[in-house]
Amino acid sequence: MAIFSVYVVNKAGGLIYQYDNYVPRAEAEKTFSFPLDLVLKVHDEKVVVSFGQRDGIRVGHAVLSINGVDVNGRQTAEGKDIVEYLKEPSNYPVSIRFGRARLSSNEKLMLASMFHSLFAIGSQLSPEVGSSGIEMLETDAFKLHCFQTLTGLTFTVFTRTPYNQCELFDQNLKSSLEIAEKAGTFGPGS
């Protein structure tokens, strides 16, 4: 079972712990001539493709490197604005690597808080009395497993796994958390 990331959220929806166990792979690298036939925009301090999917480059992919040198947010390694750099014909031909950018700490906080809210809404909207909320969300690319402890901590794990191993994972996670709660290993203020 491949675990992509783990989030631990307190009962107020604040992110306590987060661990990533994956490296986003580069999706596509291409050499362009002037003018650039993709439309780029700045979004959350990253330069992303907003129009013009082609050759494995998708809308939403971020610029990861220019001419083999990694970029820092919206700037080149030399500190130049990427959008301005790509408007200058003298900088062409240029090789640009596109892919999914890593989430910033702020984005991780927002996502954890958002999922906590969805978990709570799922518990309240369930037609079954005493529903525990969202336990698993399955997509074509990953599975999201969620377990809420008696103390209100929510453990959210993103995995890519065969279907038959999910139950074993859930059983082991629940038994480990029950043992830890009985032992009182959470410390003061939990």
QUIQUI-V292908 format. One record per pair of residues at least 24 apart in sequence whose C-alpha atoms are under 6 Angstrom apart, sorted by sequence separation. I is the first residue (numbers start at 0). J is the second residue. If there is no record, write none. Layout:
BEGIN
((I:J) (I:J))
END
This chain:
BEGIN
((45:72) (46:73) (27:55) (44:72) (45:73) (66:94) (27:56) (44:73) (65:94) (65:95) (64:95) (64:96) (63:96) (63:97) (62:97) (61:97) (60:97) (61:98) (60:98) (61:99) (60:99) (61:100) (33:88) (32:91) (32:92) (31:92) (31:93) (30:93) (30:94) (29:94) (29:95) (28:95) (28:96) (27:96) (27:97) (26:97) (26:98) (25:98) (14:108) (12:112) (12:115) (10:151) (10:152) (9:152) (8:152) (8:153) (7:153) (7:154) (6:154) (6:155) (5:155) (5:156) (4:156) (4:157) (3:157) (3:158) (2:158) (1:158) (1:159) (0:160))
END
